[in-house]
Amino acid sequence: MVAPAVNHIEEGDASASPFGARRSGGKAWFNPANHRLDAAQRAARLTRDATLDYSEAGLPIFAASPAKVPVIKDWEARSTSDAEAVKMMWSQHPSALIGLPPGKVGLVVVDLDRHDIESDGIAEGEEIVGDFAALGCPIVMTAGGGLHLYFKQPFGKRIGNGRGALPKGIDVRGHGGFVIAPGSVRADGSEWQMAPGSPDLITAFVEGTIPELPEAFLAQHVAIKDILRKLAGKLDIKNAAERVKVNTRAAVLSGDEFRSL
C-alpha cells in the first residue's frame, strides 16, 4: 500500500527550496536561483521547470489555476507539448498548475480521495484491486492527500469521466476530463508528486509501460451507464424527449460531464 500524505513544501525547508522540478519519486536537481525566491515565486518556478519535462515527452498540457480550473478556453484542444507554446502559456499565467487531459493521449486516471471519514477512496480502491503498487502503474500523491493512478485506456473502449458504480471517494478521468499533473506546486507549498517507489509518469509514458485499466475498475465505472442505456433501448419510449432524458441521466451518473481532479 502507498501511504498517502498531504504534500506540502514548508517555507525554509532546506530539502525543497533550492531544487528545481522533481520527478521519479522525489529526485531533484539543484537550482541555486531558488534560494532567492519567496514561496509563491519558488512554487511557480518549480512548476514551470516541470512543464519542460512534459514538453520533451510529448505529453500535452495546459495551464490551470491554483483552484484547478482551466485558465484557457478549449483547454483539451489547446493543450500542447510544443515547448514554445508551453513557455508562452506559463509566461502569461506564472502561478498556474499543470493540467493534463489523459484521454487525449490514450490514458485514464483513477482518482482516490479522502475528503471525510465516510469517503475513503484509497481504502475502497484497495478493496477492489488490492495493493496499488502491484499494479505497476504510475501513482501520484495529490495536494489533498489522495492518489491518482494512471492507466492506459482499455483496448477498443473510450473511457470518459465519473464514478459510474464505483464507491464514493473514487472517480475516473479520461476523455473530456483532466487532472493536475505531478510537478505542480501551489504557493502554499502543497503539491502533486510521484509516490515513493512508483514508476515515473513521464518515463512510463515515453517507454510505453503504463498498464491498462484493470477490469475491476472498468466494470464498476461503466455499470450504471450501461444499465440505464440498455433500459432506454428496451423501453417503448416513443417520446424522443423522454428517451433523451434517460440517456442524459445515464451520462450524468457515469460522469460524462466535465470536472477536474
HELIX and SHEET records of a PDB file:
HELIX    1   1 PRO A   32  ARG A   36  5                                   5    
HELIX    2   2 ALA A   39  ALA A   57  1                                  19    
HELIX    3   3 TRP A   75  ARG A   78  1                                   4    
HELIX    4   4 ALA A   83  GLN A   92  1                                  10    
HELIX    5   5 PRO A  102  VAL A  105  5                                   4    
HELIX    6   6 GLY A  121  VAL A  129  1                                   9    
HELIX    7   7 PHE A  132  LEU A  135  5                                   4    
HELIX    8   8 LEU A  201  GLU A  207  1                                   7    
HELIX    9   9 GLU A  215  LYS A  234  1                                  20    
HELIX   10  10 ALA A  240  SER A  254  1                                  15    
SHEET    1   A 3 PHE A  62  ALA A  64  0                                        
SHEET    2   A 3 LEU A  97  LEU A 100 -1                                        
SHEET    3   A 3 VAL A 179  ILE A 180 -1                                        
SHEET    1   B 5 ILE A 170  ARG A 173  0                                        
SHEET    2   B 5 LEU A 107  LEU A 112 -1                                        
SHEET    3   B 5 LEU A 147  LYS A 152 -1                                        
SHEET    4   B 5 ILE A 139  MET A 141 -1                                        
SHEET    5   B 5 GLN A 193  MET A 194 -1                                        
SHEET    1   C 2 ARG A 114  ASP A 116  0                                        
SHEET    2   C 2 SER A 119  ASP A 120 -1                                        
END                                                                             
